[in-house]
């Protein structure tokens, strides 16, 4: 299944994990690897760091004799616009796929989980995403990984379909207003008010992101997310 699943790696100037994650993807058997690299801003240090990252990508192509689908942007975009632009580009080329950022520690199990679920649930109309992370505490001794439904969205190694992504625009006004009668909110006004304050900060550009808006998109459209019963990835915090 993995060899047929397209995957997008979004990078900027964090090169420390880049060779490891790309090498793993190649060794796992991914054949359709898309790589988006955001351009540097006016900072000369950032420029050097982006150039290092891009050289790692090109060197790995030679080492593995493998051509990636590359999008090396020549315009610097803010984090929300760079990630959504990368995913937009990805879904102009594929119908479904896995999406990673360069600060995630992946495993074969995490990639197989997303890949298999993307295929299994491809005809579902109530699933927004498949993620390999869960908010449940890590438990190394669980022998069987089972999927579960959740209202919550996690972007630490996830996948979706073009049919879902094409309906989402993180700058659209509706994605900044909560659905007050959603099951999570209608009996918990404190949670509703807290999330609405977060969305307001996003709209005011005090928080520069896209994933809170996608979370709200799920709430508005009564979409669920599928995740494992234990985390299969780790955010390295770099």
DODREN-344722 format. One line per field, with one value per residue: x, y, z of N, C-alpha, C in turn. Coordinates in Angstrom, 2 decimals. Example, Ala and Ser with C-alpha at 12.3 -4.5 7.8 and 13.67 -1.06 7.14 Angstrom:
<sites>
n.u = [13.19,12.85]
n.v = [-5.69,-2.25]
n.w = [7.80,7.08]
ca.u = [12.30,13.67]
ca.v = [-4.50,-1.06]
ca.w = [7.80,7.14]
c.u = [13.20,12.90]
c.v = [-3.30,0.03]
c.w = [7.80,7.87]
</sites>
This chain:
<sites>
n.u = [0.82,1.95,3.74,2.11,1.06,0.97,3.17,3.79,6.38,7.00,9.19,11.49,13.80,14.90,17.18,18.19,16.77,16.13,17.50,17.27,14.46,13.72,15.32,14.23,11.62,12.21,13.41,11.27,9.72,8.20,7.15,6.23,7.15,6.76,8.23,8.22,9.74,9.96,10.85,13.63,13.58,14.53,16.69,20.03,21.12,18.96,18.69,21.03,20.50,18.22,19.33,21.12,19.30,18.03,20.14,20.65,18.35,18.68,21.08,20.30,18.60,20.49,22.00,20.20,19.39,16.95,14.17,12.61,9.44,9.67,9.25,10.65,10.24,10.46,9.65,9.21,6.96,4.59,4.15,1.59,0.61,2.60,2.47,-0.22,-0.13,1.74,0.29,-1.88,-0.57,0.30,-2.17,-3.05,-1.86,-2.32,-4.80,-5.12,-3.23,-0.32,0.83,3.59,5.65,8.97,9.86,9.11,9.31,9.20,7.75,7.72,5.32,3.63,3.36,2.26,-0.16,-1.54,-1.55,-2.98,-5.46,-6.27,-6.89,-8.87,-10.94,-11.66,-14.04,-15.68,-17.71,-17.65,-15.24,-12.48,-9.70,-6.81,-4.76,-1.53,-1.01,-2.08,-3.86,-3.81,-1.97,1.37,1.97,4.00,3.48,1.23,-0.12,-1.68,-2.57,-5.22,-7.70,-9.44,-12.26,-12.37,-13.22,-11.14,-8.41,-5.13,-1.99,0.46,1.91,-0.10,-2.95,-5.05,-7.73,-8.09,-10.73,-11.63,-9.76,-10.03,-12.29,-11.58,-10.43,-8.18,-8.33,-10.91,-13.84,-15.80,-14.45,-13.53,-15.43,-17.05,-19.07,-21.69,-23.52,-22.28,-21.41,-19.30,-19.38,-21.93,-22.72,-20.71,-19.73,-17.46,-15.32,-16.12,-15.98,-13.27,-12.06,-13.12,-11.85,-9.23,-9.49,-10.16,-7.75,-6.22,-7.45,-6.84,-4.21,-2.50,-1.88,-0.17,-1.16,-2.66,-3.93,-5.70,-7.86,-8.48,-9.24,-11.58,-13.02,-13.57,-15.30,-17.45,-18.43,-19.18,-17.32,-15.26,-12.14,-9.69,-7.68,-4.87,-4.84,-2.69,0.16,1.94,3.91,6.41,6.84,9.63,10.26,11.90]
n.v = [-1.21,1.25,1.90,2.91,5.18,8.64,11.10,14.04,16.14,18.86,21.50,23.86,25.54,23.75,21.55,19.42,17.04,16.27,14.63,12.14,11.67,11.72,9.66,7.49,7.46,6.72,4.21,2.88,2.47,4.32,5.72,8.00,10.85,14.02,17.17,20.17,23.29,26.10,29.47,31.51,34.38,37.82,37.41,36.57,34.35,32.59,32.18,30.71,28.42,27.38,26.84,24.81,22.80,22.35,21.39,18.97,17.57,17.40,15.98,13.54,12.61,11.93,10.03,7.93,7.51,8.57,10.44,13.16,14.86,18.15,21.33,24.14,26.97,30.38,32.51,33.92,32.77,33.27,31.07,29.88,30.32,29.17,26.43,25.77,26.47,24.63,22.24,22.72,22.72,20.04,18.67,19.41,17.62,15.04,12.67,11.90,11.64,11.53,13.81,15.52,17.35,18.68,18.22,15.91,12.71,9.74,6.42,3.13,1.87,4.03,5.25,3.19,2.91,5.33,5.22,2.82,3.43,5.67,4.50,2.65,4.25,5.84,6.31,7.41,10.00,11.44,11.70,13.64,13.52,11.37,10.57,10.04,10.55,10.78,12.19,10.60,9.20,8.04,4.61,2.01,-0.65,-1.57,-4.00,-4.22,-2.05,0.01,1.74,4.81,7.00,10.57,13.89,15.60,17.14,16.42,17.51,16.29,14.43,13.24,12.53,13.10,13.63,14.92,15.70,16.56,18.55,20.48,21.87,23.52,26.59,28.39,31.09,31.85,33.44,31.97,29.96,31.01,31.25,29.63,26.63,26.74,24.87,22.48,19.18,19.14,21.66,22.59,21.98,22.96,25.79,27.16,25.87,26.39,29.22,29.58,28.37,29.98,32.39,31.73,31.37,33.98,35.29,34.09,35.12,37.79,37.70,37.31,34.84,32.85,30.60,27.65,25.35,25.44,26.59,24.58,22.62,23.83,23.88,21.16,20.87,22.57,21.27,18.85,16.74,13.94,12.71,10.23,8.26,6.56,4.30,4.82,7.03,7.18,8.64,11.16,14.48,16.38,18.86,20.83]
n.w = [0.00,0.76,-1.31,-3.27,-2.24,-2.30,-0.86,1.01,1.97,3.95,4.16,5.65,7.12,8.86,9.08,10.49,10.92,8.43,6.50,7.74,7.83,5.11,4.09,5.45,4.35,1.72,2.15,3.28,1.09,-0.35,-3.39,-4.59,-3.83,-2.66,-2.26,-0.60,-0.31,1.58,0.83,1.94,4.17,4.49,6.08,6.39,7.65,7.73,5.01,4.43,5.92,4.65,2.16,2.87,3.61,1.13,-0.36,0.93,0.21,-2.61,-2.71,-1.64,-3.61,-5.55,-4.15,-3.69,-6.22,-7.12,-8.14,-6.73,-6.49,-6.77,-5.21,-4.94,-3.47,-4.54,-3.19,-0.03,2.37,5.03,7.88,7.96,5.36,3.81,4.43,3.75,1.05,0.11,0.51,-1.15,-3.66,-3.67,-3.80,-6.29,-7.83,-6.90,-5.65,-3.05,0.04,2.23,4.70,5.90,8.21,8.72,11.29,12.50,13.94,12.40,11.88,10.42,11.04,11.60,9.09,7.59,8.90,8.31,5.49,4.92,6.09,4.64,2.20,2.98,3.98,1.88,0.52,2.38,3.75,6.04,7.29,7.99,8.20,8.52,11.14,12.66,15.22,18.63,21.40,23.59,26.37,25.88,25.37,25.54,25.58,24.39,22.35,20.08,17.54,17.25,15.34,16.12,16.37,16.44,17.47,17.31,15.57,14.44,13.37,13.27,11.33,9.12,7.02,4.15,1.76,-1.57,-2.05,0.41,1.21,-0.80,-0.11,1.90,3.18,4.85,5.35,5.05,6.21,7.63,8.91,11.22,13.10,15.66,15.80,17.69,18.54,18.33,19.38,21.22,22.30,23.09,25.67,27.11,27.73,28.51,27.18,24.57,24.47,24.96,22.71,20.73,21.31,20.65,17.89,17.16,17.71,15.76,13.47,13.80,13.32,15.41,16.24,14.11,12.04,10.58,11.35,13.54,12.29,10.47,12.25,13.22,10.86,10.65,12.86,12.06,9.82,10.76,10.77,11.39,12.76,12.19,14.29,15.87,18.75,20.27,20.27,17.20,16.14,16.79,17.88,17.37,18.27,17.10]
ca.u = [0.00,2.81,4.37,1.14,0.56,1.78,3.49,4.33,7.22,7.08,10.43,11.91,15.22,15.28,17.84,18.76,16.01,15.68,18.08,16.72,13.07,13.65,15.91,13.23,10.55,12.73,13.60,9.94,9.17,7.41,7.60,5.73,7.54,6.71,8.94,8.04,10.70,9.68,12.02,14.10,13.23,15.70,17.73,21.08,21.26,17.86,19.03,22.01,19.85,17.37,20.23,21.61,18.19,17.80,21.26,20.41,17.32,19.27,22.09,19.61,18.16,21.63,22.41,19.23,19.03,15.50,13.72,11.47,8.67,10.18,8.73,11.52,9.63,11.36,8.98,9.01,5.59,4.38,4.01,0.25,0.46,3.54,1.96,-1.42,0.28,2.36,-0.75,-2.62,0.25,0.25,-3.45,-3.24,-1.18,-2.75,-6.16,-5.03,-1.84,0.19,1.47,4.55,6.60,10.33,10.21,8.40,10.00,8.22,8.05,7.02,3.96,2.84,3.08,1.33,-1.47,-2.19,-1.73,-4.08,-6.73,-6.66,-7.52,-10.07,-12.01,-11.66,-15.41,-16.42,-17.97,-17.66,-13.89,-11.66,-8.28,-6.22,-3.54,-0.76,-0.82,-3.27,-3.59,-3.68,-0.58,2.14,2.03,4.86,3.17,0.03,0.29,-2.50,-2.91,-6.58,-8.15,-10.59,-12.77,-12.22,-13.52,-9.92,-7.48,-3.71,-1.21,1.79,1.89,-1.51,-3.29,-6.42,-8.06,-8.34,-12.15,-11.77,-8.91,-10.52,-13.38,-11.04,-9.60,-7.96,-8.60,-12.33,-14.41,-16.58,-13.56,-13.14,-16.60,-17.35,-20.43,-22.02,-24.32,-21.49,-21.50,-18.26,-19.55,-23.27,-22.84,-19.44,-19.54,-16.08,-14.52,-16.54,-15.43,-11.82,-11.69,-13.46,-10.79,-8.08,-9.79,-10.08,-6.33,-5.76,-7.97,-6.10,-2.80,-1.69,-1.41,-0.01,-1.27,-3.76,-4.52,-6.89,-8.94,-8.90,-10.00,-12.91,-13.65,-14.11,-16.47,-18.53,-18.96,-19.47,-16.35,-14.44,-10.77,-9.33,-6.34,-4.60,-5.07,-1.46,0.90,2.86,4.93,6.87,7.28,10.98,10.36,13.06]
ca.v = [0.00,2.43,2.25,3.60,6.35,9.87,11.72,15.39,16.62,20.32,21.89,25.26,25.69,22.78,20.49,18.41,15.78,16.14,13.44,10.94,11.44,11.38,8.32,6.53,7.37,5.94,2.82,2.30,2.08,5.36,5.99,9.31,11.74,15.44,17.97,21.62,24.06,27.52,30.31,32.29,35.80,38.68,37.04,35.81,33.06,31.76,31.83,29.64,27.21,26.84,26.28,23.53,21.85,22.02,20.56,17.63,16.96,17.08,14.94,12.27,12.16,11.28,8.86,6.85,7.48,8.73,11.80,13.66,15.96,19.26,22.70,25.04,28.29,31.54,33.57,33.56,32.87,33.02,29.63,29.39,30.34,28.23,25.06,25.58,26.51,23.34,21.22,23.04,22.20,18.58,18.14,19.63,16.51,13.73,12.60,11.66,11.49,11.77,15.13,15.58,18.45,18.16,18.08,14.73,11.42,8.79,5.00,2.40,1.63,5.26,5.47,2.14,3.22,6.39,4.75,1.84,4.08,6.52,3.64,2.01,5.23,6.78,6.61,8.00,11.43,12.07,11.67,14.75,13.21,10.25,11.05,9.00,11.00,10.86,12.85,9.61,9.02,7.01,3.31,1.16,-2.06,-1.96,-4.93,-4.05,-0.67,0.09,3.10,5.34,8.27,11.70,15.22,16.40,17.03,16.57,17.66,15.68,13.23,13.03,12.40,13.40,13.47,16.18,16.04,17.28,19.75,21.49,22.61,24.28,27.78,28.83,32.52,32.07,33.96,30.98,29.10,31.73,31.30,28.28,26.12,26.68,23.69,21.26,18.33,19.51,23.01,23.01,21.83,23.41,27.16,27.56,25.37,27.12,30.58,29.48,28.10,31.16,33.37,31.29,31.67,35.43,35.62,33.67,36.09,39.05,37.38,37.22,33.47,32.61,29.16,27.20,24.11,25.74,26.81,23.28,21.99,24.42,23.37,19.83,21.09,23.19,20.33,17.58,15.74,13.30,12.36,8.88,8.23,5.29,4.29,5.28,7.83,6.45,9.61,12.05,15.80,16.56,20.18,21.57]
ca.w = [0.00,0.86,-2.58,-4.11,-1.53,-2.41,0.42,0.93,3.06,3.94,4.81,5.61,7.41,9.89,8.32,11.37,10.81,7.05,5.86,8.37,7.45,3.69,3.92,5.92,3.36,0.59,2.59,3.52,-0.21,-1.01,-4.75,-5.02,-2.74,-3.00,-1.26,-0.72,0.49,1.66,0.60,3.07,4.19,4.27,7.03,5.70,8.33,7.23,3.62,4.49,6.45,3.58,1.14,3.40,3.50,-0.27,-0.83,1.48,-0.63,-3.91,-2.51,-1.43,-4.93,-6.19,-3.37,-3.88,-7.64,-7.05,-8.38,-5.99,-7.07,-5.96,-5.32,-4.18,-3.63,-4.61,-2.42,1.37,2.86,6.45,8.12,7.58,3.91,3.18,4.59,2.94,-0.36,-0.18,0.41,-2.38,-4.76,-3.57,-4.25,-7.73,-8.49,-6.37,-5.12,-1.62,0.40,3.58,4.82,7.01,8.33,8.89,12.71,12.97,13.92,11.87,11.91,9.37,11.51,11.46,7.68,7.16,9.50,7.52,4.13,4.88,6.42,3.51,1.21,3.53,4.21,0.75,0.09,3.49,3.62,7.37,7.82,7.47,8.14,9.23,11.79,13.36,16.59,19.47,22.68,24.65,26.83,25.18,26.03,24.72,25.77,23.65,21.31,18.89,17.23,16.74,15.01,16.85,15.86,17.35,16.94,17.30,14.44,14.77,12.14,13.41,10.52,8.86,5.62,3.76,0.35,-2.26,-1.93,1.68,1.24,-1.74,0.51,3.03,2.98,6.24,5.46,4.87,7.45,8.37,9.70,12.43,13.96,16.11,15.70,19.11,18.88,18.17,20.57,22.19,22.82,23.52,27.12,27.70,27.23,28.77,26.07,23.37,24.53,24.85,21.32,19.95,21.54,19.85,16.48,17.00,17.63,14.43,12.50,14.01,13.00,16.63,16.10,12.67,11.81,9.73,11.83,14.34,11.34,9.93,13.33,13.22,9.64,11.01,13.72,11.29,8.84,11.45,10.30,12.42,12.39,12.62,14.88,16.57,20.19,20.87,19.30,16.35,15.74,17.86,17.46,17.93,18.88,16.57]
c.u = [0.86,3.35,3.42,0.67,1.47,2.02,4.15,5.15,7.39,8.30,10.61,13.41,15.69,15.88,18.23,18.07,15.72,16.22,17.48,15.30,12.95,14.23,14.93,12.12,10.98,12.89,12.29,9.28,8.28,8.00,7.20,5.93,7.59,7.39,8.74,9.02,10.32,10.96,12.40,13.54,14.51,16.87,18.77,21.32,20.18,18.14,20.01,21.37,18.94,18.24,20.80,20.53,17.98,18.94,21.11,19.40,17.91,20.32,21.44,19.03,19.28,22.01,21.49,18.83,17.51,15.14,12.49,10.68,8.95,9.46,9.57,11.02,10.70,10.74,8.82,7.57,5.55,4.02,2.64,0.10,1.43,3.02,0.73,-1.09,0.93,1.30,-1.62,-1.88,0.18,-1.05,-3.86,-2.64,-1.69,-4.17,-6.18,-3.56,-1.56,0.94,2.33,5.25,7.93,10.78,9.52,9.29,8.99,8.68,7.31,5.56,3.08,2.45,2.11,-0.08,-2.21,-2.51,-2.91,-5.42,-7.20,-7.36,-8.85,-11.24,-12.19,-13.06,-16.28,-16.59,-17.95,-16.29,-13.07,-10.21,-7.97,-4.93,-2.85,-0.44,-2.15,-2.89,-3.52,-2.22,0.10,2.21,2.80,4.42,1.85,0.45,-0.47,-2.86,-4.29,-6.93,-9.31,-11.00,-12.60,-12.72,-12.24,-9.05,-6.06,-2.89,0.21,1.82,0.46,-1.74,-4.74,-6.58,-8.30,-9.78,-12.43,-11.03,-9.45,-11.65,-12.89,-10.20,-9.40,-8.23,-10.09,-12.99,-15.12,-15.72,-13.04,-14.30,-16.99,-18.82,-20.91,-22.82,-23.58,-21.49,-20.48,-18.57,-20.89,-23.50,-21.58,-19.11,-18.12,-15.17,-14.85,-15.92,-13.92,-11.39,-12.03,-12.40,-9.53,-8.29,-9.72,-8.62,-5.74,-6.21,-7.23,-4.61,-1.91,-1.17,-1.35,-0.02,-2.45,-4.55,-5.69,-8.09,-9.43,-9.68,-11.43,-13.71,-14.27,-15.36,-17.67,-19.22,-19.23,-18.60,-15.56,-13.05,-10.45,-7.90,-6.13,-4.86,-3.80,-0.68,1.91,3.97,5.32,7.28,8.60,11.19,11.56,12.59]
c.v = [1.26,2.86,3.00,4.92,7.56,10.46,13.07,15.69,18.12,20.74,23.41,25.30,24.78,21.57,19.29,17.05,15.41,14.88,12.17,10.66,11.06,9.99,7.24,6.35,6.53,4.47,2.13,1.87,3.10,5.69,7.37,10.30,13.17,16.23,19.45,22.31,25.53,28.31,31.06,33.71,36.62,38.38,36.14,34.45,32.09,31.30,30.65,28.33,26.57,26.20,24.94,22.45,21.41,21.16,19.13,16.88,16.53,15.98,13.56,11.73,11.40,9.99,7.67,6.67,7.57,10.19,12.10,14.64,17.18,20.57,23.56,26.46,29.37,32.76,33.09,33.80,32.64,31.56,29.11,29.31,29.38,26.80,24.84,25.64,25.20,22.26,21.46,22.48,20.67,18.05,18.62,18.46,15.13,13.83,12.43,11.57,11.81,13.09,15.16,16.92,17.88,18.05,16.87,13.50,10.36,7.35,4.34,2.17,2.86,5.51,4.42,2.39,4.24,5.89,3.80,2.49,5.01,5.71,3.09,2.99,6.19,7.16,7.19,9.49,12.16,12.03,12.78,14.34,11.90,10.78,9.92,9.41,10.97,11.55,11.87,9.49,7.88,5.74,2.35,-0.29,-2.48,-2.82,-4.72,-2.57,-0.65,1.53,3.52,6.67,9.35,12.96,16.01,16.09,17.23,16.57,17.10,14.35,12.81,12.87,12.75,13.20,14.85,16.64,16.79,18.61,20.85,22.34,23.57,25.45,28.40,30.32,32.84,32.43,32.89,30.10,29.79,31.87,29.88,27.93,25.83,25.46,22.39,20.49,18.69,20.80,23.28,22.85,22.29,24.79,27.65,27.12,26.13,28.52,30.57,29.27,29.30,32.25,33.01,31.65,33.17,35.88,35.20,34.68,37.41,38.89,37.48,35.80,33.18,31.11,28.89,26.06,24.33,25.94,25.49,22.50,22.53,24.00,21.99,19.97,21.57,22.16,18.94,16.44,15.20,13.03,10.98,8.88,6.90,5.42,4.63,6.08,6.97,7.35,10.44,13.38,16.10,17.94,20.99,22.70]
c.w = [0.00,-0.49,-3.51,-3.49,-1.74,-1.02,0.18,2.18,2.91,4.76,4.77,5.89,8.55,9.20,9.16,11.22,9.36,6.36,6.42,7.87,5.98,3.40,4.36,4.89,2.16,0.97,2.88,2.21,-0.88,-2.38,-5.24,-3.88,-3.25,-1.88,-1.58,0.21,0.43,1.46,1.88,3.01,4.00,5.21,6.36,6.34,7.85,5.81,3.60,4.94,5.41,2.50,1.58,3.26,2.06,-0.84,-0.31,0.60,-1.97,-3.80,-2.31,-2.73,-5.63,-5.48,-3.63,-5.34,-7.80,-7.27,-7.52,-6.86,-6.21,-6.26,-4.39,-4.42,-3.71,-3.92,-0.99,1.77,4.36,6.65,7.70,6.06,3.22,3.27,3.73,1.44,-0.78,-0.37,-0.83,-3.60,-4.82,-4.19,-5.65,-8.51,-8.06,-5.83,-3.61,-1.26,1.86,3.59,6.08,7.02,8.80,10.35,13.34,12.87,13.55,12.08,10.76,9.77,11.31,10.00,7.13,7.69,8.65,6.12,4.01,5.13,5.30,2.43,1.73,3.62,3.03,0.28,1.22,3.29,4.96,8.04,7.17,7.28,8.85,9.86,12.52,14.79,17.33,20.77,23.84,25.09,26.09,26.01,25.14,24.72,25.13,22.46,20.00,18.71,16.60,16.40,15.91,16.23,16.92,16.66,16.67,16.08,14.94,13.47,12.25,12.66,10.26,7.37,5.37,2.26,-0.27,-2.06,-0.63,1.61,0.33,-1.16,1.60,2.55,4.36,6.44,5.32,6.21,8.28,9.25,10.97,13.41,14.36,15.85,17.13,19.51,18.61,19.49,21.64,22.93,23.50,25.02,27.85,27.16,27.45,27.63,24.79,23.35,24.38,23.41,20.44,20.12,20.73,18.38,16.20,16.89,16.29,13.37,12.58,13.71,14.23,16.81,14.61,12.44,10.90,10.37,12.80,13.42,10.73,10.99,13.35,11.98,9.89,11.87,12.91,10.40,9.43,10.94,11.47,11.85,12.95,13.13,15.58,18.07,20.96,19.84,18.52,15.82,16.96,17.25,18.16,18.53,18.40,15.68]
</sites>
